[in-house]
Amino acid sequence: MKINIKRFDELTTAELYEILRCRAEVFVVEQKCQYQDIDNLDRLSTHVYIEKDGKILSYLRVIDPGVKFPETSIGRVLVMKEARGQGLARRMMAEAIRIAKEKAPAIEIEAQAYLKDFYKSLGFVETSGEFLDAGIPHIAMRLE
């Protein structure tokens, strides 16, 4: 499995297409979220994904500081259904935290509430109560 780290302008058309396809499969189809996925934040992000045999297994983006939040942010974290249970989310988040810390001292995220224990295990702390985003309960979290 290969981990890829690319800025938006470094992505090929095929890579961007596959990223957007995976995000739609997980968030729109599987989780039934209706939201604007193409939000102009991709252009100001570092894209991190693990692939095997040319197929994306997991993905996330690290959003530059001052774009979504004053600090760096991590979002669109996903693992494709067929690749779950292999520790890919933890591996991806370790890489994302490393990248984010190079840009700003803290990281802010809006995590799906059911994943808060996973993010706590990485050092994030809750900074809000639950709120709905695209119909799914989320919580704000921060890593210093």
Backbone as ProteinMPNN parsed JSONL, in Angstrom:
{"seq_chain_A": "MKINIKRFDELTTAELYEILRCRAEVFVVEQKCQYQDIDNLDRLSTHVYIEKDGKILSYLRVIDPGVKFPETSIGRVLVMKEARGQGLARRMMAEAIRIAKEKAPAIEIEAQAYLKDFYKSLGFVETSGEFLDAGIPHIAMRLE", "coords_chain_A": {"N_chain_A": [[0.842, -1.182, 0.0], [0.537, 2.157, -0.837], [1.245, 5.401, 0.345], [0.122, 8.568, -0.504], [0.887, 11.996, -0.858], [-0.209, 15.035, -1.703], [-0.462, 18.335, -2.992], [-3.258, 20.268, -4.185], [-2.832, 21.215, -6.841], [-1.002, 19.379, -7.723], [-2.311, 17.028, -8.11], [-3.42, 14.627, -10.475], [-5.856, 14.654, -13.119], [-7.182, 12.193, -13.15], [-6.599, 11.234, -10.558], [-7.885, 13.182, -8.948], [-10.526, 12.776, -9.805], [-10.955, 10.146, -8.845], [-10.68, 10.563, -6.088], [-12.881, 12.284, -5.591], [-14.913, 10.542, -6.367], [-14.689, 8.514, -4.435], [-15.247, 9.989, -2.1], [-17.91, 10.689, -2.631], [-19.05, 8.123, -2.707], [-18.735, 7.204, -0.033], [-19.669, 9.344, 1.71], [-21.999, 10.528, 0.507], [-23.536, 8.411, -0.718], [-23.288, 6.025, 0.999], [-23.495, 7.145, 3.663], [-25.608, 8.776, 3.306], [-25.617, 11.613, 3.112], [-26.53, 14.875, 2.323], [-24.858, 17.325, 0.956], [-22.633, 20.023, 0.063], [-20.046, 18.889, -1.469], [-17.894, 19.622, -3.137], [-16.248, 22.255, -2.373], [-14.472, 24.335, -2.658], [-12.408, 24.242, -0.801], [-10.656, 22.236, -1.312], [-8.694, 23.195, -3.037], [-7.025, 24.543, -1.368], [-5.696, 22.76, 0.218], [-3.835, 19.927, 1.483], [-3.728, 16.79, 0.114], [-4.146, 13.543, 1.202], [-3.731, 10.182, 0.685], [-4.201, 6.638, 0.688], [-3.309, 4.099, -1.456], [-3.796, 1.088, -3.33], [-2.783, -0.947, -5.876], [-3.61, 1.024, -7.675], [-6.072, 1.814, -6.705], [-7.936, 3.826, -4.527], [-7.891, 3.452, -1.055], [-8.139, 4.751, 1.363], [-8.62, 8.132, 2.488], [-7.996, 11.611, 3.137], [-8.095, 15.159, 3.802], [-5.902, 17.873, 4.488], [-6.468, 20.939, 5.589], [-5.326, 24.166, 4.931], [-4.102, 26.543, 7.417], [-6.198, 29.242, 8.544], [-8.109, 29.092, 6.589], [-10.525, 27.396, 6.81], [-10.662, 27.297, 9.563], [-8.95, 29.209, 12.133], [-6.683, 27.733, 12.757], [-4.881, 24.847, 11.438], [-6.796, 22.365, 9.724], [-8.351, 19.135, 9.574], [-10.073, 17.056, 7.385], [-12.818, 15.305, 5.712], [-12.273, 12.628, 6.163], [-11.912, 9.302, 5.322], [-12.422, 5.77, 4.93], [-12.544, 3.27, 2.623], [-15.18, 0.905, 2.286], [-14.365, -1.799, 1.81], [-11.834, -1.798, 2.857], [-11.8, -1.379, 5.546], [-10.994, -1.773, 9.052], [-8.309, -2.301, 9.002], [-6.558, -0.571, 10.121], [-6.075, 1.726, 8.671], [-7.206, 4.312, 8.919], [-6.057, 5.295, 11.279], [-3.356, 5.301, 10.543], [-3.454, 7.148, 8.427], [-4.326, 9.445, 9.809], [-2.159, 9.888, 11.528], [-0.224, 10.703, 9.705], [-1.515, 12.969, 8.689], [-1.642, 14.603, 10.978], [1.073, 15.076, 11.379], [1.656, 16.588, 9.042], [-0.113, 18.746, 9.4], [0.845, 19.917, 11.774], [3.192, 21.026, 10.893], [2.333, 23.307, 9.752], [0.809, 24.831, 11.55], [0.43, 25.393, 15.115], [-1.74, 24.108, 16.321], [-4.588, 21.926, 15.763], [-7.775, 21.875, 14.36], [-10.859, 20.168, 14.233], [-13.987, 18.968, 12.896], [-15.612, 16.419, 13.954], [-17.336, 13.375, 13.183], [-19.684, 12.428, 15.545], [-19.809, 9.773, 16.504], [-17.244, 8.906, 16.212], [-15.675, 10.074, 18.136], [-14.184, 8.885, 20.248], [-12.144, 7.583, 18.863], [-10.758, 9.819, 17.8], [-10.068, 11.044, 20.216], [-8.242, 9.161, 21.115], [-6.101, 9.838, 19.611], [-5.27, 12.146, 20.699], [-6.897, 14.385, 20.517], [-9.207, 16.771, 21.916], [-12.527, 17.375, 23.066], [-14.301, 20.279, 22.082], [-16.762, 21.297, 21.867], [-20.324, 20.797, 22.217], [-22.546, 18.303, 20.83], [-23.524, 18.804, 17.429], [-25.496, 19.167, 14.457], [-24.397, 18.363, 11.229], [-24.922, 18.296, 7.929], [-26.983, 16.601, 8.569], [-25.865, 14.708, 10.239], [-24.692, 13.857, 13.47], [-22.102, 15.769, 14.907], [-19.004, 16.775, 16.514], [-16.966, 19.432, 17.685], [-13.441, 19.388, 17.822], [-10.085, 19.568, 19.156], [-6.556, 19.598, 18.777], [-3.68, 20.245, 20.488]], "CA_chain_A": [[0.0, 0.0, 0.0], [1.327, 3.372, -0.99], [0.634, 6.633, 0.832], [0.381, 9.7, -1.393], [0.689, 13.306, -0.256], [-0.146, 15.968, -2.825], [-1.253, 19.561, -3.019], [-4.303, 20.206, -5.208], [-2.265, 21.406, -8.189], [-0.182, 18.211, -8.066], [-3.186, 15.9, -8.429], [-3.818, 14.458, -11.869], [-7.306, 14.616, -13.303], [-7.633, 10.86, -12.747], [-6.542, 11.153, -9.096], [-8.959, 14.014, -8.418], [-11.776, 12.08, -10.099], [-11.071, 9.011, -7.93], [-10.921, 11.125, -4.752], [-14.27, 12.748, -5.529], [-15.757, 9.354, -6.45], [-14.647, 7.867, -3.119], [-15.976, 10.83, -1.155], [-19.335, 10.534, -2.92], [-19.46, 6.768, -2.317], [-18.818, 7.077, 1.421], [-20.468, 10.354, 2.394], [-23.3, 10.768, -0.113], [-24.291, 7.171, -0.913], [-23.308, 5.179, 2.195], [-23.974, 7.862, 4.846], [-26.806, 9.505, 2.887], [-25.465, 13.041, 3.403], [-26.723, 15.836, 1.246], [-24.027, 18.485, 1.274], [-21.81, 20.499, -1.049], [-18.718, 18.306, -1.285], [-16.911, 20.46, -3.838], [-16.445, 23.467, -1.579], [-13.317, 25.222, -2.874], [-11.35, 24.028, 0.182], [-9.684, 21.306, -1.883], [-7.608, 23.968, -3.655], [-6.184, 25.07, -0.293], [-5.482, 21.6, 1.081], [-2.939, 18.83, 1.139], [-4.537, 15.584, -0.012], [-3.403, 12.376, 1.642], [-4.516, 8.976, 0.443], [-3.519, 5.357, 0.563], [-3.828, 3.339, -2.586], [-3.223, -0.217, -3.624], [-3.11, -1.319, -7.25], [-4.281, 2.141, -8.329], [-7.39, 2.074, -6.12], [-7.868, 4.515, -3.243], [-8.461, 2.716, 0.065], [-8.466, 5.734, 2.394], [-8.356, 9.495, 2.032], [-8.342, 12.78, 3.943], [-7.44, 16.393, 3.376], [-5.398, 18.766, 5.525], [-6.808, 22.28, 5.114], [-4.375, 25.176, 5.397], [-4.571, 27.454, 8.463], [-6.823, 30.476, 8.102], [-9.073, 28.846, 5.51], [-11.784, 26.992, 7.45], [-10.464, 27.69, 10.956], [-7.661, 29.905, 12.275], [-5.633, 26.715, 12.772], [-4.988, 23.824, 10.409], [-7.928, 21.471, 9.933], [-8.344, 17.859, 8.855], [-11.452, 16.702, 7.078], [-13.174, 14.331, 4.681], [-11.561, 11.394, 6.492], [-12.702, 8.135, 4.939], [-11.829, 4.484, 4.574], [-13.499, 2.555, 1.79], [-15.794, -0.225, 2.995], [-13.585, -3.03, 1.67], [-10.518, -1.652, 3.49], [-11.966, -1.057, 6.965], [-10.48, -2.735, 10.015], [-6.893, -2.557, 8.742], [-5.758, 0.48, 10.748], [-5.736, 2.782, 7.708], [-7.594, 5.629, 9.432], [-5.025, 5.702, 12.251], [-2.148, 5.595, 9.751], [-3.705, 8.398, 7.703], [-4.376, 10.549, 10.759], [-0.791, 10.155, 11.994], [0.418, 11.488, 8.644], [-2.197, 14.266, 8.633], [-1.213, 15.384, 12.14], [2.44, 15.514, 11.093], [1.567, 17.65, 8.034], [-0.808, 19.896, 9.983], [1.701, 20.553, 12.782], [4.201, 21.817, 10.185], [1.685, 24.531, 9.292], [0.279, 25.602, 12.683], [0.645, 24.638, 16.359], [-2.926, 23.368, 16.752], [-5.434, 21.377, 14.702], [-9.199, 21.873, 14.689], [-11.657, 19.306, 13.369], [-15.389, 18.708, 13.207], [-15.637, 14.965, 13.823], [-18.604, 12.698, 13.394], [-19.733, 12.16, 16.986], [-19.554, 8.373, 16.841], [-15.805, 8.675, 16.126], [-14.936, 10.915, 19.089], [-13.19, 8.103, 21.0], [-11.008, 7.392, 17.959], [-9.987, 11.061, 17.77], [-9.479, 11.217, 21.55], [-7.068, 8.282, 21.215], [-5.019, 10.52, 18.895], [-4.917, 13.333, 21.465], [-7.875, 15.468, 20.362], [-10.153, 16.982, 23.008], [-13.791, 17.977, 22.643], [-14.415, 21.71, 22.342], [-18.169, 21.687, 21.714], [-21.31, 19.732, 22.317], [-22.94, 17.784, 19.523], [-24.305, 19.625, 16.503], [-25.753, 18.474, 13.199], [-23.784, 18.829, 9.989], [-25.462, 17.439, 6.867], [-27.869, 15.625, 9.186], [-25.101, 13.74, 11.043], [-24.126, 14.471, 14.682], [-20.672, 16.067, 14.913], [-18.466, 17.55, 17.634], [-15.71, 20.129, 17.407], [-12.332, 18.87, 18.61], [-8.838, 20.303, 18.954], [-5.302, 18.974, 19.204], [-2.646, 21.265, 20.703]], "C_chain_A": [[0.879, 1.234, 0.0], [0.552, 4.564, -0.448], [1.076, 7.774, -0.072], [0.051, 10.992, -0.67], [0.87, 14.323, -1.377], [-0.979, 17.214, -2.553], [-2.23, 19.457, -4.198], [-3.718, 20.276, -6.615], [-1.38, 20.254, -8.637], [-1.028, 16.994, -8.449], [-3.441, 15.834, -9.926], [-5.342, 14.49, -11.939], [-7.862, 13.281, -12.837], [-7.626, 10.706, -11.224], [-7.674, 11.956, -8.46], [-10.313, 13.348, -8.634], [-11.993, 10.938, -9.104], [-11.32, 9.478, -6.501], [-12.379, 11.543, -4.616], [-15.245, 11.576, -5.592], [-15.829, 8.657, -5.092], [-15.415, 8.682, -2.084], [-17.478, 10.716, -1.377], [-19.834, 9.167, -2.464], [-19.663, 6.658, -0.808], [-19.819, 8.07, 2.014], [-21.872, 10.522, 1.81], [-24.129, 9.486, -0.202], [-24.414, 6.386, 0.388], [-23.923, 5.887, 3.398], [-25.197, 8.729, 4.556], [-26.781, 10.982, 3.269], [-25.759, 13.857, 2.146], [-25.957, 17.096, 1.638], [-23.212, 18.844, 0.042], [-20.381, 20.007, -0.84], [-17.643, 19.161, -1.944], [-17.108, 21.88, -3.316], [-15.316, 24.489, -1.688], [-12.225, 25.091, -1.82], [-10.292, 23.064, -0.34], [-8.476, 22.032, -2.461], [-6.593, 24.456, -2.622], [-5.847, 23.979, 0.721], [-4.355, 20.717, 0.561], [-3.781, 17.567, 1.176], [-3.663, 14.377, 0.295], [-4.285, 11.164, 1.392], [-3.615, 7.765, 0.303], [-4.166, 4.611, -0.584], [-3.111, 2.004, -2.702], [-3.721, -0.604, -5.007], [-3.945, -0.242, -7.946], [-5.65, 2.482, -7.773], [-7.218, 2.733, -4.759], [-8.589, 3.697, -2.184], [-8.873, 3.644, 1.193], [-7.983, 7.105, 1.933], [-8.678, 10.478, 3.158], [-7.672, 14.002, 3.343], [-7.052, 17.209, 4.598], [-5.566, 20.18, 4.974], [-5.875, 23.293, 5.756], [-4.96, 26.035, 6.521], [-5.18, 28.708, 7.848], [-7.837, 30.306, 6.988], [-10.442, 28.509, 6.09], [-11.803, 27.44, 8.905], [-9.171, 28.488, 11.037], [-6.477, 28.931, 12.221], [-5.79, 25.791, 11.564], [-6.183, 22.935, 10.75], [-7.732, 20.201, 9.116], [-9.791, 17.48, 8.597], [-11.566, 15.674, 5.974], [-12.435, 12.999, 4.892], [-12.447, 10.201, 6.133], [-11.818, 6.917, 4.731], [-12.909, 3.747, 3.793], [-13.941, 1.276, 2.506], [-14.927, -1.486, 2.968], [-12.238, -2.981, 2.377], [-10.613, -1.37, 4.992], [-11.411, -2.168, 7.847], [-9.009, -3.061, 9.837], [-5.983, -1.491, 9.353], [-5.405, 1.631, 9.815], [-6.095, 4.173, 8.214], [-6.542, 6.152, 10.409], [-3.73, 6.082, 11.522], [-2.292, 6.928, 9.017], [-3.676, 9.598, 8.653], [-2.996, 10.876, 11.309], [-0.054, 11.018, 10.974], [-0.193, 12.882, 8.57], [-1.767, 15.164, 9.788], [0.203, 15.907, 11.926], [2.427, 16.692, 10.116], [0.97, 18.913, 8.643], [0.078, 20.648, 10.97], [2.845, 21.348, 12.147], [3.651, 23.185, 9.788], [1.214, 25.429, 10.427], [0.405, 24.756, 13.946], [-0.549, 23.803, 16.808], [-3.725, 22.918, 15.528], [-6.876, 21.393, 15.197], [-9.929, 20.973, 13.703], [-13.121, 19.358, 13.806], [-15.593, 17.231, 12.905], [-17.058, 14.435, 13.929], [-18.595, 12.176, 14.827], [-19.407, 10.708, 17.332], [-18.066, 8.025, 16.787], [-14.996, 9.444, 17.174], [-13.903, 10.133, 19.892], [-11.946, 7.815, 20.155], [-10.131, 8.645, 17.961], [-9.369, 11.366, 19.138], [-8.226, 10.365, 21.699], [-5.862, 8.869, 20.487], [-4.595, 11.818, 19.595], [-5.871, 14.504, 21.323], [-8.766, 15.546, 21.595], [-11.39, 17.676, 22.455], [-13.804, 19.458, 23.0], [-15.837, 22.214, 22.133], [-19.052, 20.508, 22.083], [-21.636, 19.258, 20.914], [-23.734, 18.818, 18.735], [-24.488, 18.826, 15.224], [-25.03, 19.157, 12.058], [-24.198, 17.834, 8.921], [-26.301, 16.308, 7.453], [-27.184, 14.598, 10.053], [-24.541, 14.455, 12.276], [-22.602, 14.592, 14.597], [-20.311, 16.736, 16.229], [-17.19, 18.236, 17.154], [-14.651, 19.572, 18.355], [-11.058, 19.614, 18.236], [-7.661, 19.479, 19.469], [-4.256, 20.071, 19.292], [-1.294, 20.699, 20.314]], "O_chain_A": [[1.846, 1.327, 0.755], [-0.634, 4.729, -0.731], [2.262, 7.923, -0.367], [-0.947, 11.074, 0.046], [1.96, 14.46, -1.934], [-2.056, 17.147, -1.962], [-2.035, 18.643, -5.1], [-4.076, 19.476, -7.479], [-1.04, 20.162, -9.816], [-0.52, 16.042, -9.042], [-3.653, 16.86, -10.573], [-6.022, 14.366, -10.921], [-8.91, 13.241, -12.192], [-8.545, 10.113, -10.66], [-8.343, 11.476, -7.545], [-11.158, 13.357, -7.738], [-13.094, 10.78, -8.577], [-12.094, 8.852, -5.775], [-13.037, 11.196, -3.636], [-16.29, 11.607, -4.943], [-16.907, 8.257, -4.652], [-16.155, 8.119, -1.278], [-18.241, 10.654, -0.413], [-20.921, 9.062, -1.897], [-20.653, 6.084, -0.355], [-20.723, 7.668, 2.746], [-22.837, 10.645, 2.564], [-25.295, 9.474, 0.193], [-25.526, 6.108, 0.837], [-24.772, 5.318, 4.084], [-25.754, 9.346, 5.464], [-27.793, 11.538, 3.696], [-25.282, 13.545, 1.055], [-26.363, 17.833, 2.536], [-23.115, 18.061, -0.903], [-19.6, 20.632, -0.122], [-16.589, 19.393, -1.352], [-18.002, 22.605, -3.752], [-15.233, 25.411, -0.876], [-11.2, 25.766, -1.926], [-9.156, 23.073, 0.135], [-7.354, 21.532, -2.379], [-5.445, 24.747, -2.957], [-5.73, 24.237, 1.919], [-3.981, 20.755, -0.611], [-4.47, 17.305, 2.162], [-2.585, 14.21, -0.276], [-5.436, 11.117, 1.826], [-2.464, 7.844, -0.125], [-5.388, 4.503, -0.677], [-1.986, 1.828, -2.236], [-4.922, -0.592, -5.276], [-4.864, -0.548, -8.705], [-6.33, 3.355, -8.313], [-6.444, 2.256, -3.929], [-9.738, 3.296, -2.367], [-9.84, 3.37, 1.904], [-7.074, 7.226, 1.111], [-9.52, 10.21, 4.015], [-6.795, 13.892, 2.486], [-7.763, 17.238, 5.602], [-4.896, 20.57, 4.017], [-5.661, 23.281, 6.968], [-6.173, 26.236, 6.579], [-4.755, 29.176, 6.792], [-8.374, 31.297, 6.492], [-11.407, 29.247, 5.888], [-12.824, 27.902, 9.414], [-8.37, 28.452, 10.103], [-5.41, 29.265, 11.707], [-6.719, 25.942, 10.771], [-6.535, 22.773, 11.918], [-7.037, 20.198, 8.099], [-10.635, 17.574, 9.488], [-10.577, 15.234, 5.388], [-12.031, 12.338, 3.936], [-13.588, 10.105, 6.585], [-10.637, 7.024, 4.402], [-14.045, 3.62, 4.249], [-13.167, 0.654, 3.234], [-14.776, -2.161, 3.986], [-11.565, -4.005, 2.49], [-9.589, -1.144, 5.637], [-11.36, -3.334, 7.456], [-8.506, -4.0, 10.454], [-4.773, -1.507, 9.128], [-4.526, 2.432, 10.133], [-5.356, 5.124, 7.96], [-6.182, 7.328, 10.363], [-3.092, 7.078, 11.862], [-1.363, 7.735, 8.992], [-3.081, 10.631, 8.347], [-2.695, 12.048, 11.536], [0.655, 11.954, 11.342], [0.527, 13.867, 8.406], [-1.551, 16.361, 9.594], [0.498, 17.055, 12.257], [3.115, 17.688, 10.342], [1.478, 20.015, 8.432], [0.066, 21.879, 11.002], [3.406, 22.241, 12.782], [4.415, 24.112, 9.519], [1.215, 26.653, 10.289], [0.48, 23.531, 13.862], [-0.384, 22.877, 17.602], [-3.567, 23.442, 14.426], [-7.16, 20.975, 16.319], [-9.663, 21.002, 12.501], [-13.44, 19.741, 14.932], [-15.729, 16.837, 11.747], [-17.881, 14.975, 14.669], [-17.625, 11.56, 15.268], [-18.785, 10.45, 18.363], [-17.665, 6.963, 17.264], [-13.767, 9.465, 17.111], [-12.836, 10.67, 20.191], [-10.829, 7.805, 20.672], [-8.911, 8.554, 18.105], [-8.259, 11.894, 19.207], [-7.258, 10.786, 22.333], [-4.73, 8.446, 20.719], [-3.679, 12.504, 19.143], [-5.663, 15.534, 21.963], [-9.048, 14.535, 22.239], [-11.314, 18.458, 21.507], [-13.372, 19.847, 24.085], [-16.091, 23.416, 22.213], [-18.587, 19.379, 22.239], [-21.076, 19.746, 19.933], [-24.506, 19.596, 19.294], [-23.716, 17.908, 14.944], [-25.05, 20.382, 11.938], [-23.858, 16.654, 9.005], [-26.333, 15.201, 6.915], [-27.844, 13.693, 10.564], [-23.977, 15.542, 12.152], [-21.91, 13.632, 14.258], [-21.18, 17.202, 16.965], [-16.442, 17.701, 16.335], [-14.921, 19.316, 19.528], [-10.954, 20.207, 17.162], [-7.768, 18.762, 20.464], [-3.972, 20.749, 18.305], [-0.282, 21.392, 20.417]]}, "name": "protein", "num_of_chains": 1, "seq": "MKINIKRFDELTTAELYEILRCRAEVFVVEQKCQYQDIDNLDRLSTHVYIEKDGKILSYLRVIDPGVKFPETSIGRVLVMKEARGQGLARRMMAEAIRIAKEKAPAIEIEAQAYLKDFYKSLGFVETSGEFLDAGIPHIAMRLE"}
